[in-house]
Amino acid sequence: MESFGQYLKLKRIERGFRRQSDLSDECWLDQGHLSKIESSQSVPNNDTIFILCRALDVGYLEMIIMAHPENKLTYEEEQYILNIEETDQKLESLLIQIYYRIIIERDRQLQIIFLEFLTKELDASQAEAARRRIEDYITDIDKHPIAKDEFKNELSQKNSKRESTRLFHLLVRKGYFEFRRGFLGKLQDVLSRNEETNVATHYDLGKELGEVYVDDILMTRKERIIAAELIRSLRRNESDG
């Protein structure tokens, strides 16, 4: 029968992590610990399993059963694990979306709100570390100004996935499942308020700018909003430079 260590090594390689250090860097699990797990010297607890599942895109039940084949789960226990997985998937999806908007769409307002939220829910040092990594990702992307959009999107998606997995690790170590569920709810509320602010700002711009003509053609409200956003982007780039 295949051991859990053999199973994990196979999944790691299948997902493109050729070395243990690659997976360790992706999800912030100690490489020495991964080595012991793959060599069957150690069996991971559920928290470590959840982190590995998120990094390797493996179902919770599958990995738990492989790690503990001697334990026969009841129907209620299986449903509870599936409930945890559903919440964690929503959390991961939302985090990937946030990081993508910050890294590729350069949504500075969202970045500020998100980092303030991390400072409140985790701590200032973790939020500052996240900010530095985000800036490093943006700098890395900007090193390829003539690269195709497909390359930039692929790089941004990879970075967004990595950061969401790393943050998930911190959340797992911070508290139990209820903590992550509460974190998800608070983060959804923060983003909802951010979207409402954007809508209100756009509405005011549409009203206050009044009639504007370009080449004797009246600009639509949508065109005025787009123009205002371009100006904001230019000003941010100038201030950053």
Solvent accessible surface area in square Angstrom, and as a share of the most:
residue,aa,sasa,rsa
1,M,205,0.91
2,E,76,0.34
3,S,40,0.26
4,F,23,0.09
5,G,1,0.01
6,Q,108,0.48
7,Y,12,0.04
8,L,0,0.00
9,K,98,0.41
10,L,90,0.45
11,K,36,0.15
12,R,9,0.03
13,I,89,0.45
14,E,96,0.43
15,R,95,0.35
16,G,55,0.53
17,F,29,0.12
18,R,193,0.70
19,R,143,0.52
20,Q,39,0.18
21,S,43,0.28
22,D,40,0.21
23,L,0,0.00
24,S,18,0.11
25,D,75,0.39
26,E,15,0.07
27,C,0,0.00
28,W,82,0.29
29,L,5,0.03
30,D,98,0.51
31,Q,85,0.38
32,G,39,0.38
33,H,57,0.25
34,L,0,0.00
35,S,45,0.29
36,K,106,0.45
37,I,1,0.00
38,E,20,0.09
39,S,58,0.37
40,S,71,0.46
41,Q,133,0.59
42,S,30,0.20
43,V,93,0.53
44,P,2,0.01
45,N,91,0.46
46,N,69,0.35
47,D,51,0.27
48,T,3,0.02
49,I,0,0.00
50,F,12,0.05
51,I,0,0.00
52,L,0,0.00
53,C,0,0.00
54,R,12,0.04
55,A,6,0.04
56,L,0,0.00
57,D,88,0.45
58,V,8,0.05
59,G,30,0.29
60,Y,0,0.00
61,L,34,0.17
62,E,77,0.35
63,M,0,0.00
64,I,9,0.04
65,I,84,0.43
66,M,46,0.20
67,A,9,0.07
68,H,39,0.17
69,P,58,0.37
70,E,121,0.54
71,N,82,0.42
72,K,174,0.74
73,L,50,0.25
74,T,71,0.41
75,Y,152,0.58
76,E,123,0.55
77,E,79,0.36
78,E,56,0.25
79,Q,77,0.34
80,Y,110,0.42
81,I,15,0.08
82,L,73,0.36
83,N,61,0.31
84,I,8,0.04
85,E,21,0.10
86,E,91,0.41
87,T,13,0.08
88,D,0,0.00
89,Q,86,0.38
90,K,106,0.45
91,L,0,0.00
92,E,18,0.08
93,S,70,0.45
94,L,25,0.13
95,L,0,0.00
96,I,51,0.26
97,Q,88,0.39
98,I,0,0.00
99,Y,2,0.01
100,Y,56,0.21
101,R,38,0.14
102,I,1,0.00
103,I,0,0.00
104,I,39,0.20
105,E,106,0.47
106,R,73,0.27
107,D,30,0.16
108,R,61,0.22
109,Q,69,0.31
110,L,0,0.00
111,Q,12,0.05
112,I,101,0.51
113,I,45,0.23
114,F,1,0.00
115,L,21,0.11
116,E,110,0.49
117,F,14,0.06
118,L,2,0.01
119,T,59,0.35
120,K,165,0.70
121,E,24,0.11
122,L,21,0.10
123,D,61,0.31
124,A,64,0.50
125,S,77,0.50
126,Q,57,0.26
127,A,6,0.05
128,E,67,0.30
129,A,22,0.17
130,A,3,0.02
131,R,88,0.32
132,R,124,0.45
133,R,46,0.17
134,I,0,0.00
135,E,48,0.21
136,D,90,0.47
137,Y,24,0.09
138,I,12,0.06
139,T,75,0.44
140,D,51,0.26
141,I,3,0.02
142,D,76,0.40
143,K,141,0.60
144,H,66,0.29
145,P,99,0.62
146,I,167,0.85
147,A,29,0.22
148,K,154,0.65
149,D,101,0.52
150,E,123,0.55
151,F,84,0.35
152,K,42,0.18
153,N,52,0.27
154,E,118,0.53
155,L,32,0.16
156,S,0,0.00
157,Q,103,0.46
158,K,115,0.49
159,N,5,0.03
160,S,0,0.00
161,K,41,0.17
162,R,38,0.14
163,E,0,0.00
164,S,1,0.00
165,T,1,0.00
166,R,20,0.07
167,L,8,0.04
168,F,2,0.01
169,H,21,0.09
170,L,34,0.17
171,L,0,0.00
172,V,3,0.02
173,R,112,0.41
174,K,107,0.45
175,G,22,0.21
176,Y,181,0.69
177,F,12,0.05
178,E,94,0.42
179,F,58,0.24
180,R,2,0.01
181,R,112,0.41
182,G,33,0.32
183,F,3,0.01
184,L,13,0.07
185,G,30,0.29
186,K,102,0.43
187,L,0,0.00
188,Q,82,0.37
189,D,80,0.41
190,V,18,0.10
191,L,15,0.07
192,S,58,0.38
193,R,141,0.51
194,N,2,0.01
195,E,69,0.31
196,E,114,0.51
197,T,68,0.40
198,N,38,0.19
199,V,102,0.58
200,A,53,0.41
201,T,48,0.28
202,H,57,0.25
203,Y,113,0.43
204,D,67,0.35
205,L,34,0.17
206,G,4,0.04
207,K,126,0.53
208,E,138,0.62
209,L,80,0.40
210,G,32,0.31
211,E,130,0.59
212,V,53,0.30
213,Y,127,0.48
214,V,81,0.47
215,D,123,0.64
216,D,139,0.72
217,I,124,0.63
218,L,82,0.41
219,M,27,0.12
220,T,76,0.44
221,R,104,0.38
222,K,146,0.62
223,E,82,0.37
224,R,28,0.10
225,I,21,0.11
226,I,87,0.44
227,A,36,0.28
228,A,13,0.10
229,E,59,0.26
230,L,108,0.54
231,I,83,0.42
232,R,76,0.28
233,S,40,0.26
234,L,111,0.55
235,R,162,0.59
236,R,79,0.29
237,N,94,0.48
238,E,131,0.59
239,S,90,0.58
240,D,91,0.47
241,G,99,0.95
